[in-house]
Amino acid sequence: MKIEDIYALIEKDMEQVNTCIKSKLSSEVVLINQVGQYIVHSGGKRLRPVLHLLTANAFQYKGTQHIECASLIEFIHTATLLHDDVVDASELRRGQDTANAVFGNEASVLVGDFLYSRAFQMMVEIDQMRIMDILANATNTIAEGEVQQLLNVHDPDTTEARYLQVIHDKTAKLFESATQLAAVLSQQAETVEKAIADYGMHLGTAFQLIDDVLDYSHSSDEIGKNIGDDLAEGKPTLPLIFTMRNGTPEQNNLMRDVIEHGGRERFDEVKQILTDVGAIAYTEQTARSEADKAIECLSVLPDTIYKEALHALAEFSVNRTY
């Protein structure tokens, strides 16, 4: 099943989600509308709401609250992007200028705050304490992950375990919440809810690990952001961490230097070392392992086209080039 086929399965649901997003994004403050519309409609895979909708359909959910949940999940994700781009001083996302590059850092941060608060208003409207609990905890975990990532920047002693914890908190947690919420809405047993939440967590981890690979193996046009950004910012992602553990003393010293000081100008040299040492292959294998764990979790679902789509989504997470 191709990614286009996956999206086609939930086309009608996504139309309702887009309508909901447009309605909830509206504000009397013109700048909020401008920045919000810019970032929400700037492309992207909408992977988290898609994940929620697919899972809800896999559980044969018959209500309408999955539309609101998918929309507010996208608001939370969009808020994190607005804040991330300011923190990272990013200038390109999804193949176009970031909101902070267009509107300024102040507007991006404040509109991000608006999207967070609007998401919580939507949670209240759904009026289910479990949903509020899951998303409140997820939002707090994401914030902790962001701060931990900040602490890891320029720290060459960051361990693989510490880095994977950041991935879980910062990225995988919202994937996990997206699938778990579908189980809650459809009133699944606790064991089923746990399994499908784990699916989301493993999927999100695989997705982020491949992002780490793409930053060193593809072009800006392909991935929609500037390659080498992680290196320029001194972020010790898994390929660098692996190289420091397995490379020669000279390679180890180079990795330590670029992490401590940033090193976009040494990108080609670093990229070659990562390939020679096997760091790219190791990161891809780690992502593959996470995707396989995600697929195993799908055994709790009935055999439907939606289960097949969730399986295909796990494959897409590790085989994608963007």
C-alpha positions as CSV (number, residue, x, y, z in Angstrom):
1,M,0.0,0.0,0.0
2,K,1.4,3.4,-1.1
3,I,1.2,6.5,1.1
4,E,-1.3,8.0,-1.4
5,D,-3.6,4.9,-0.8
6,I,-3.3,5.4,3.0
7,Y,-4.4,9.0,2.7
8,A,-7.2,8.1,0.4
9,L,-8.7,5.8,3.0
10,I,-9.5,8.7,5.3
11,E,-10.1,11.4,2.7
12,K,-13.5,12.3,4.0
13,D,-12.4,12.4,7.6
14,M,-9.5,14.6,6.7
15,E,-11.8,17.0,4.9
16,Q,-13.8,17.4,8.1
17,V,-10.5,17.8,10.1
18,N,-9.4,20.6,7.7
19,T,-12.8,22.3,8.1
20,C,-12.5,22.0,11.9
21,I,-8.9,23.4,11.8
22,K,-10.0,26.4,9.7
23,S,-12.9,27.1,12.1
24,K,-10.9,26.8,15.3
25,L,-7.9,28.7,14.0
26,S,-10.1,31.8,13.4
27,S,-9.3,34.8,15.7
28,E,-10.2,38.5,15.8
29,V,-6.5,39.2,16.0
30,V,-5.3,39.5,12.4
31,L,-1.7,38.5,13.1
32,I,-2.9,35.2,14.7
33,N,-4.9,34.4,11.5
34,Q,-1.9,35.3,9.3
35,V,0.7,33.2,11.1
36,G,-1.7,30.4,11.9
37,Q,-2.9,30.0,8.3
38,Y,0.7,30.2,7.1
39,I,2.0,27.4,9.2
40,V,-1.1,25.1,9.2
41,H,-1.5,25.3,5.4
42,S,2.2,25.2,4.5
43,G,2.1,21.5,3.5
44,G,3.4,18.7,5.6
45,K,2.2,15.1,6.0
46,R,-0.4,15.8,8.8
47,L,0.9,12.4,10.0
48,R,-0.3,12.7,13.6
49,P,-4.0,13.4,12.7
50,V,-3.8,10.8,10.0
51,L,-2.5,8.3,12.5
52,H,-5.4,9.1,14.9
53,L,-8.0,8.8,12.1
54,L,-6.7,5.5,10.8
55,T,-6.6,4.0,14.3
56,A,-10.1,5.2,15.1
57,N,-11.4,3.6,11.9
58,A,-9.4,0.4,12.7
59,F,-11.4,0.2,15.9
60,Q,-14.6,0.9,14.0
61,Y,-15.3,4.0,15.9
62,K,-18.7,5.5,14.9
63,G,-18.8,8.9,16.6
64,T,-17.5,12.3,15.6
65,Q,-15.0,13.2,18.3
66,H,-12.1,11.7,16.4
67,I,-12.4,14.8,14.1
68,E,-11.9,17.2,17.0
69,C,-9.1,15.0,18.5
70,A,-7.3,14.9,15.2
71,S,-7.6,18.7,14.8
72,L,-6.3,19.5,18.3
73,I,-3.4,17.1,17.9
74,E,-2.4,19.0,14.8
75,F,-2.6,22.3,16.7
76,I,-0.3,20.9,19.4
77,H,2.1,19.7,16.8
78,T,2.0,23.0,14.9
79,A,2.6,24.9,18.2
80,T,5.8,22.8,18.8
81,L,7.0,23.6,15.2
82,L,6.6,27.3,15.7
83,H,8.5,27.2,19.0
84,D,11.1,24.8,17.6
85,D,12.0,27.0,14.7
86,V,12.6,29.9,17.0
87,V,14.8,27.9,19.3
88,D,16.7,26.4,16.4
89,A,16.8,29.6,14.4
90,S,15.5,27.6,11.5
91,E,14.8,29.3,8.2
92,L,13.3,26.5,6.1
93,R,10.6,24.0,6.8
94,R,8.5,21.9,4.4
95,G,10.3,23.6,1.5
96,Q,9.4,27.1,2.4
97,D,10.4,29.9,4.7
98,T,9.6,29.2,8.4
99,A,7.0,31.4,10.1
100,N,9.7,33.0,12.3
101,A,11.7,34.0,9.1
102,V,8.5,35.6,7.7
103,F,6.8,37.1,10.7
104,G,9.6,37.3,13.3
105,N,10.3,35.3,16.5
106,E,7.9,37.2,18.7
107,A,4.9,36.5,16.5
108,S,5.9,32.8,16.1
109,V,6.2,32.2,19.8
110,L,2.9,34.0,20.7
111,V,0.9,32.3,18.0
112,G,2.3,29.0,19.1
113,D,1.0,29.8,22.6
114,F,-2.4,30.6,21.0
115,L,-2.5,27.2,19.3
116,Y,-1.6,25.4,22.6
117,S,-4.4,27.2,24.4
118,R,-6.9,26.7,21.6
119,A,-6.1,23.0,21.7
120,F,-6.9,22.9,25.4
121,Q,-10.2,24.7,24.8
122,M,-11.1,22.0,22.3
123,M,-10.2,19.3,24.9
124,V,-12.7,20.9,27.3
125,E,-15.4,20.8,24.6
126,I,-14.9,17.1,24.1
127,D,-15.5,16.7,27.9
128,Q,-13.7,13.5,28.5
129,M,-11.2,13.5,31.4
130,R,-9.1,10.7,30.1
131,I,-8.5,12.6,26.9
132,M,-7.5,15.7,28.8
133,D,-5.3,13.7,31.0
134,I,-3.5,12.0,28.1
135,L,-3.0,15.2,26.1
136,A,-2.0,17.4,29.2
137,N,0.6,14.8,30.1
138,A,1.8,14.6,26.5
139,T,2.2,18.4,26.2
140,N,4.2,18.5,29.4
141,T,6.4,15.6,28.3
142,I,7.0,17.3,24.9
143,A,8.1,20.4,26.8
144,E,10.5,18.4,28.9
145,G,11.9,16.8,25.8
146,E,12.5,20.2,24.3
147,V,14.4,21.4,27.3
148,Q,16.5,18.2,27.5
149,Q,17.4,18.5,23.8
150,L,18.5,22.1,24.6
151,L,20.7,20.7,27.4
152,N,22.2,18.1,24.9
153,V,23.2,20.8,22.4
154,H,27.0,21.2,22.2
155,D,27.4,18.3,24.7
156,P,29.6,15.6,23.1
157,D,29.0,13.3,26.1
158,T,25.4,12.8,25.3
159,T,24.7,9.1,25.4
160,E,22.5,7.0,23.1
161,A,20.1,6.3,25.9
162,R,19.8,10.0,26.7
163,Y,19.3,10.9,23.1
164,L,16.6,8.2,22.6
165,Q,14.8,9.6,25.7
166,V,14.7,13.0,24.0
167,I,13.2,11.4,20.9
168,H,10.5,9.6,22.9
169,D,9.6,12.8,24.8
170,K,9.9,15.3,22.0
171,T,8.5,13.4,19.0
172,A,7.2,10.0,19.8
173,K,4.9,11.1,22.6
174,L,2.4,12.8,20.4
175,F,2.4,9.8,18.0
176,E,1.7,7.6,21.0
177,S,-1.1,10.0,22.2
178,A,-2.7,10.0,18.7
179,T,-3.2,6.3,18.7
180,Q,-4.0,6.0,22.4
181,L,-6.8,8.5,22.0
182,A,-8.5,6.5,19.3
183,A,-8.5,3.5,21.7
184,V,-10.0,5.7,24.4
185,L,-12.7,7.1,22.2
186,S,-13.7,3.6,21.1
187,Q,-13.6,2.2,24.6
188,Q,-11.0,-0.5,24.1
189,A,-9.7,-2.8,26.8
190,E,-6.7,-1.6,28.8
191,T,-4.4,-4.2,27.1
192,V,-5.5,-3.1,23.6
193,E,-5.1,0.6,24.5
194,K,-1.5,-0.1,25.8
195,A,-0.6,-2.0,22.7
196,I,-1.8,0.6,20.2
197,A,-0.2,3.4,22.3
198,D,3.1,1.4,22.0
199,Y,2.6,1.2,18.3
200,G,2.5,5.0,18.1
201,M,5.5,5.4,20.3
202,H,7.7,3.0,18.3
203,L,6.4,4.5,15.0
204,G,7.3,8.0,16.2
205,T,10.8,6.9,17.3
206,A,11.4,5.3,13.9
207,F,10.2,8.4,12.2
208,Q,12.6,10.7,14.1
209,L,15.6,8.4,13.6
210,I,15.0,8.5,9.8
211,D,14.9,12.3,10.1
212,D,18.4,12.1,11.6
213,V,19.5,10.0,8.6
214,L,17.9,12.3,6.1
215,D,19.8,15.3,7.5
216,Y,23.0,13.6,6.3
217,S,21.9,11.7,3.2
218,H,19.5,13.8,1.2
219,S,19.2,17.3,-0.3
220,S,17.2,20.3,1.0
221,D,14.8,20.0,-1.9
222,E,14.0,16.4,-1.0
223,I,13.5,16.8,2.7
224,G,12.0,20.4,2.7
225,K,14.5,21.8,5.2
226,N,18.2,22.8,5.1
227,I,20.5,19.8,5.4
228,G,23.2,20.1,8.0
229,D,21.0,22.1,10.4
230,D,21.6,19.5,13.2
231,L,25.3,19.8,12.6
232,A,25.3,23.6,12.5
233,E,23.4,23.7,15.8
234,G,25.8,21.2,17.5
235,K,23.0,18.6,18.0
236,P,24.4,15.2,19.0
237,T,22.1,13.0,17.0
238,L,22.5,9.2,16.8
239,P,24.8,9.1,13.8
240,L,27.3,11.4,15.6
241,I,26.9,9.5,18.9
242,F,27.6,6.2,17.2
243,T,30.7,7.5,15.5
244,M,32.1,8.8,18.7
245,R,31.7,5.4,20.2
246,N,33.0,3.4,17.2
247,G,35.3,5.7,15.2
248,T,39.0,6.2,15.4
249,P,40.5,8.7,17.9
250,E,40.8,11.2,15.1
251,Q,37.2,10.7,14.0
252,N,36.1,10.9,17.7
253,N,37.9,14.2,18.1
254,L,36.3,15.6,15.0
255,M,32.8,14.6,16.1
256,R,33.5,16.2,19.5
257,D,34.7,19.4,17.9
258,V,31.7,19.8,15.6
259,I,29.2,19.0,18.4
260,E,30.9,21.5,20.8
261,H,31.2,24.3,18.2
262,G,28.8,23.5,15.3
263,G,30.3,22.5,12.0
264,R,28.2,23.1,8.8
265,E,31.4,24.0,7.0
266,R,32.7,20.5,7.7
267,F,29.5,18.8,6.6
268,D,30.9,16.9,3.7
269,E,33.8,15.6,5.8
270,V,31.5,14.5,8.6
271,K,29.0,12.9,6.2
272,Q,31.8,10.8,4.7
273,I,33.0,9.7,8.2
274,L,29.4,8.7,9.2
275,T,29.2,6.6,6.1
276,D,32.6,5.0,6.6
277,V,32.0,4.1,10.2
278,G,28.6,2.7,9.5
279,A,26.7,5.3,11.6
280,I,24.1,5.9,8.9
281,A,23.5,2.2,8.6
282,Y,23.3,1.8,12.3
283,T,20.7,4.5,12.7
284,E,18.7,3.0,9.8
285,Q,18.8,-0.4,11.5
286,T,17.7,1.1,14.8
287,A,14.8,2.8,13.1
288,R,13.9,-0.5,11.4
289,S,13.9,-2.3,14.7
290,E,11.5,0.3,16.1
291,A,9.2,0.0,13.0
292,D,9.2,-3.8,13.5
293,K,8.2,-3.4,17.1
294,A,5.4,-1.1,16.0
295,I,4.1,-3.6,13.5
296,E,4.1,-6.3,16.2
297,C,1.8,-4.2,18.3
298,L,-0.9,-4.2,15.5
299,S,-1.8,-7.8,16.4
300,V,-4.5,-6.5,18.8
301,L,-6.4,-5.0,15.8
302,P,-9.0,-6.9,13.7
303,D,-7.8,-7.6,10.1
304,T,-9.1,-4.6,8.1
305,I,-7.8,-2.3,5.4
306,Y,-7.1,0.2,8.2
307,K,-4.8,-2.2,10.0
308,E,-3.1,-2.8,6.7
309,A,-2.7,1.0,6.3
310,L,-1.1,1.3,9.8
311,H,1.3,-1.5,8.8
312,A,2.2,0.4,5.6
313,L,2.6,3.6,7.6
314,A,5.3,1.8,9.7
315,E,7.1,0.8,6.5
316,F,6.8,4.3,5.1
317,S,8.4,5.7,8.3
318,V,11.7,3.9,7.5
319,N,11.6,3.9,3.7
320,R,10.8,7.5,3.1
321,T,13.1,10.1,1.5
322,Y,11.3,13.2,2.8
